[in-house]
């Protein structure tokens, strides 16, 4: 097994697909409940998982009616882990909510409820079902990983990045409505964030495993 990477989580019942994808990429998941004090020590990478909405007060807004109740402890722990990782240049792979809190850490803001939420949070039993296509920015790290400039991706989110945080660049957008689907930080070895859920797609779309293999390579 490859390098150990940290997976901070809040719901054990949602954890297995992330752990399976990390292992399929050649890494060893170290899954730690996000409570109390969580450290990146002895971990070669950080995976930020999907989950509840980030507290809007962290980006200077009041919650809208559609915004979920905040999980302030999780927000604080993940913001601290992002800080630790960036300081040490530890690779970060951020998924769905992970992209959103990464943007908030960099003083960006979020769209609290997408007007096209049916497009981005469709009712599908199979979580691997593609929902739409994303256009990937040429010359981005995501494009280097994908080896192409478009991907069909699943979708399970009602929020998205709005104002992009400092030091971040957009690496992918929904090909139709322009919703931000990828962010990265070019001045670090590997900070890649995607809005979809590749951990659910890897068994049906091997292309998505490239994300975890690229992350593993950065962690080694």
Beta strands, then each sheet from edge to edge (+ up, - down):
strand 1: 4-9
strand 2: 28-33
strand 3: 45-48
strand 4: 91-95
strand 5: 110-111
strand 6: 132-136
strand 7: 150-153
strand 8: 160-161
strand 9: 169-174
strand 10: 180-184
strand 11: 191-194
sheet 1: 2+ 1+ 3+ 4+ 11+ 10- 9+ 6- 7+
sheet 2: 5+ 8-
end
